[in-house]
């Protein structure tokens, strides 16, 4: 259970490298109720605009798989727009065993079972890619964005190209980051299907984010579940997030304090934590 709790938190944090090393993957959205034919003439970019929000809170489940092994746990997530992300893993009786807090440009990983933590610059996990807290929040929720500028809105509509491929709508930021290309794929119902990042380096490790159960909210359409696939130390790992009871714009705070009497581990020790040692 200890190793699982830590692996979940670390794999969640590795979502931050999605824009540096992802593979292209498109999955049919489970919310399709009827077939829709998409053409370039019928595409309305306004259908993909994102609304603003202040806070997000949700319970849910997280499942992590490695090879033939799979474990699941309850979780809690809280986010303050463009500021902080908190993910709590609670495998037994709702008791927090591990947590991740991203606040500004720092990331805090806490192992409560062994009373230790890692506090580093978020860039440790992004290979220098400018993934802001806001962009990471959009990744978690399945919202289109442009690196360095924010979520897709009417003001940014001219920054995206729109293409129709295999009855899918592909939104691609015109300004791509050196070393990779990224885009967002939608089905005929304007539901996001996947975030695709295609690295220019053929040897880059694979990473993909796919979405399901898209639903309307005060923040626009968001995904009710997200699936992340990646490789860690050469081993394939998969992380599934399912949100339950989403709540928006409530007032709360996120504790970003470092626990007292916990042992600090260096960024290079993250793989030690990953092994649950």
MOJO-V31139 format. One record per helix or strand of 2 or more residues. SS is the DSSP state (hx for helix, st for strand). FROM is the first residue (numbers start at 0). TO is the last residue. Records with the same first field share a line. If there is no record, write none. Layout:
SS: FROM-TO, FROM-TO
//
This chain:
hx: 1-16, 44-47, 121-124, 132-140, 153-158, 266-273
st: 54-65, 68-79, 83-89, 97-102, 105-110, 115-120, 144-145, 149-150, 159-164, 167-172, 179-185, 191-198, 206-214, 221-231, 234-247, 262-264
//
